[in-house]
Amino acid sequence: MKNKFTYSLWTILMFAGLISLSSAVEQPDGFMGMKWGESIERCKEKGLFLKIRKEQYNFAIVVGKDSSIGKIGVGVDYFFYKNKLYSVITKFLNENGFNSLTLLLKEKYGEPKSTETSTNIKDQLIGVEYEWEIREVMIGLMYDAVKKEGILYHAYKPLYEEAKSRGKGKKED
């Protein structure tokens, strides 16, 4: 009887361990040196700020200093809503960068939640998009084979959804 109890307890603990391992992927608390919800002023303090590209209503796009992810050179834009960082978009310029980032993201977060491909009339691949969701953060990776450029984006869903609902062209107080 004691062995059955021990075996059952061990099985339950093992199962609980597997569940916690599957959710052990850390949610990114920000990206490219900024944390979600930080202000434009904090971006300046961290030395990541180059200029404000656009500021309208409660939205601002800040051009960040060029950076790199591994050996991939990227341009960085920070997106703010009500002076809170809600998204970061990085741009890169080659298929090798896309392939390297795909491997890196799959290694870190597993297989993407969704995959979309685009083809031309000759059925040649012209675009790929992957998307991951890690709790409250969306991560997307897109590559345009025609333009030979790609985008990696991170968005903090609570602020992103609020910004998206407010960004329908309505001016706020």
C-alpha positions as CSV (number, residue, x, y, z in Angstrom):
1,M,0.0,0.0,0.0
2,K,2.8,2.4,0.9
3,N,4.5,1.6,-2.5
4,K,1.3,2.5,-4.4
5,F,1.1,5.8,-2.5
6,T,4.7,6.6,-3.1
7,Y,4.4,5.6,-6.8
8,S,1.2,7.8,-7.2
9,L,2.8,10.7,-5.4
10,W,5.9,10.4,-7.6
11,T,3.8,10.2,-10.7
12,I,1.9,13.4,-9.7
13,L,5.1,15.3,-8.9
14,M,6.6,14.2,-12.2
15,F,3.6,15.3,-14.2
16,A,3.5,18.6,-12.3
17,G,7.2,19.0,-13.1
18,L,6.6,18.5,-16.8
19,I,3.8,21.0,-16.8
20,S,6.0,23.6,-15.1
21,L,8.8,22.9,-17.6
22,S,6.6,23.5,-20.5
23,S,5.6,26.9,-19.2
24,A,9.2,27.7,-18.1
25,V,9.9,29.8,-21.2
26,E,10.6,33.3,-19.8
27,Q,8.4,36.1,-21.0
28,P,10.5,38.9,-22.3
29,D,10.2,41.8,-19.9
30,G,11.2,44.2,-22.8
31,F,13.5,44.3,-25.7
32,M,16.7,46.0,-27.0
33,G,17.5,47.5,-23.6
34,M,14.0,48.8,-22.7
35,K,11.4,47.3,-20.4
36,W,7.7,47.3,-21.3
37,G,6.0,50.5,-20.0
38,E,9.2,52.5,-19.7
39,S,9.1,56.2,-20.9
40,I,10.7,58.0,-23.8
41,E,12.8,59.8,-21.2
42,R,14.1,56.4,-19.9
43,C,15.0,55.5,-23.5
44,K,17.1,58.8,-23.6
45,E,18.7,58.0,-20.3
46,K,19.8,54.6,-21.5
47,G,21.5,56.1,-24.6
48,L,19.2,54.3,-27.0
49,F,17.4,57.3,-28.3
50,L,18.3,59.0,-31.6
51,K,15.2,61.1,-32.5
52,I,11.4,61.1,-32.4
53,R,10.2,60.1,-35.9
54,K,6.6,60.8,-35.3
55,E,4.5,62.1,-32.4
56,Q,0.8,62.4,-32.7
57,Y,-2.0,62.3,-30.1
58,N,-0.7,59.8,-27.5
59,F,1.6,57.9,-29.8
60,A,5.3,58.3,-30.5
61,I,7.8,56.4,-32.6
62,V,11.4,56.8,-31.5
63,V,14.3,55.9,-33.8
64,G,16.8,54.0,-31.7
65,K,20.5,53.5,-32.4
66,D,21.4,50.8,-34.8
67,S,22.2,47.6,-32.9
68,S,22.7,43.9,-33.5
69,I,21.2,40.6,-32.5
70,G,24.1,38.2,-32.5
71,K,26.0,39.0,-35.7
72,I,22.9,40.5,-37.4
73,G,22.9,44.3,-37.8
74,V,19.4,45.8,-37.1
75,G,17.8,49.1,-37.1
76,V,15.5,49.7,-34.1
77,D,12.2,51.6,-33.6
78,Y,10.6,51.9,-30.2
79,F,6.8,52.5,-30.1
80,F,5.2,54.4,-27.2
81,Y,1.6,54.9,-26.3
82,K,0.9,57.4,-23.5
83,N,4.6,57.6,-23.0
84,K,4.9,53.9,-22.3
85,L,6.8,51.4,-24.4
86,Y,4.5,48.9,-25.9
87,S,6.4,47.6,-29.0
88,V,9.9,47.4,-30.6
89,I,10.5,46.7,-34.3
90,T,13.9,45.8,-35.6
91,K,14.7,45.7,-39.3
92,F,17.4,43.6,-41.0
93,L,18.5,43.3,-44.6
94,N,19.1,39.7,-45.7
95,E,17.8,36.2,-45.8
96,N,20.7,34.9,-43.7
97,G,19.6,37.3,-40.9
98,F,16.1,35.8,-41.2
99,N,17.3,32.2,-41.1
100,S,19.6,33.0,-38.1
101,L,16.8,34.8,-36.2
102,T,14.3,31.9,-37.0
103,L,16.7,29.4,-35.5
104,L,17.4,31.6,-32.5
105,L,13.7,32.2,-31.7
106,K,12.7,28.5,-32.3
107,E,15.5,27.5,-29.9
108,K,14.4,30.0,-27.3
109,Y,10.6,29.8,-27.6
110,G,9.9,26.6,-29.5
111,E,7.9,26.3,-32.7
112,P,5.9,29.4,-33.7
113,K,2.2,29.6,-32.8
114,S,1.5,30.5,-36.4
115,T,3.2,30.4,-39.8
116,E,2.2,32.2,-42.9
117,T,3.8,32.1,-46.3
118,S,3.1,34.1,-49.5
119,T,3.9,33.0,-53.0
120,N,3.7,34.7,-56.4
121,I,1.8,33.5,-59.4
122,K,4.7,31.1,-60.3
123,D,4.3,29.6,-56.8
124,Q,7.7,31.0,-55.7
125,L,8.1,31.9,-52.1
126,I,8.0,35.7,-51.7
127,G,7.3,36.1,-48.0
128,V,7.3,34.3,-44.6
129,E,5.9,35.3,-41.3
130,Y,6.2,33.5,-37.9
131,E,4.5,34.5,-34.7
132,W,5.1,33.4,-31.1
133,E,3.1,34.3,-28.0
134,I,4.9,34.1,-24.7
135,R,2.2,34.9,-22.1
136,E,1.7,38.7,-22.6
137,V,4.3,39.2,-25.3
138,M,3.8,38.7,-29.1
139,I,6.9,38.1,-31.1
140,G,6.8,38.1,-34.9
141,L,9.4,37.5,-37.6
142,M,8.7,38.4,-41.2
143,Y,10.8,38.3,-44.3
144,D,10.0,39.8,-47.7
145,A,12.1,37.8,-50.3
146,V,11.4,40.4,-53.0
147,K,12.7,43.4,-51.1
148,K,15.3,41.2,-49.3
149,E,14.4,42.7,-45.9
150,G,12.9,41.5,-42.7
151,I,11.3,42.7,-39.5
152,L,11.4,41.3,-36.0
153,Y,8.8,42.7,-33.7
154,H,8.0,42.4,-30.0
155,A,4.7,43.8,-28.6
156,Y,3.5,43.8,-25.0
157,K,-0.1,42.8,-25.4
158,P,-1.8,44.8,-22.6
159,L,-0.4,48.1,-23.9
160,Y,-0.5,47.0,-27.5
161,E,-4.2,46.2,-27.3
162,E,-5.0,49.5,-25.6
163,A,-3.0,51.4,-28.2
164,K,-4.6,49.5,-31.0
165,S,-8.1,50.2,-29.7
166,R,-7.2,53.9,-29.3
167,G,-5.4,54.2,-32.6
168,K,-8.4,54.1,-34.8
169,G,-8.0,57.8,-35.7
170,K,-9.7,59.3,-32.6
171,K,-8.0,62.2,-30.9
172,E,-7.7,61.7,-27.2
173,D,-7.7,64.3,-24.5
